[in-house]
């Protein structure tokens, strides 16, 4: 029996007009209470996947069950079990934060006393109590994101979909949202499906990560396991005297294979891992080579993306987004 708090997809695909296959047959399994980070650049298929899992867009092929319900045949049940904060927050600029929550709680059929209790609790949780009676048009981007999160949580969903929730936010607003998402999973057992193109976000929040590129799932696992697949860390050295660069290179190459580094420096992938760093320092000192900078680089999720796709994820978010807008589906 499928767990009522999880997400499962098999061969999920979506093709748009012109033969554009935004999602190309992906398999997903998200456990109850897990934060699953769906990582990839713009146009990779992240939002299209979320639109299918939240019943906003019917799949072209494959199946998906969310909270134990089929997203095509049991859309109403899926929508009752989930909360969603998508890229474009559906907020009325002329309503206040409190009025948004009052409307949302009423739409979910709550009584007057429950509407007030739930609304006040959520405003406090997302840090908007003092701004509750201001019109949303006066809110910053971070405040709008936090209000949108509160609206998604009104009916206490077991599964929460967050589609690039921190895009464009300042670091303080981003950290505040991260804290609340982590608390929801940890303290309330909410399953979180989070799409992002921020490596740090996936690394900090996600229990597991799926990397999507051109509509296909190219890697999946815990952030630590994915980075471990890439292997050993690299060390980069920049000589104090630029004329000693070749000598520094010869010394470092005794400890590993050369890898790309800064134009002024030399970098190698350490055969002996982090433990070899002390030997590197001793060897450079023995050769009388003085450094302006020495840095150990641990493998990152960007290294994983590079290894799996042949290109870097950082900066890839500026690509043309080929994902189409969701089509209306029957209620």
Secondary structure by P-SEA (a helix, b strand, c coil): cccccbbbbcccccccccccccccbbbbbbcccccccccccccccaaaaaaaaaccccccbbbbbcccccccccaaaaaaacccccccccccccccaaaaaaaaaaaacccaaaaaaaaaaaaaaaccccccccccccccaaaaaaaaaaaaacccccbbbbccccccccaaaaaaaaaaaaaaaaccbbbbbcccccaaaaaacccbbbbbccccccccccaaaaaaaacbbbbbbbbccccaaaaaaaaaaacccccccccccccccccccccaaaaaaaaaaaacccccbbbbbcccaaaaaaaaccccccccccccccccccccccc
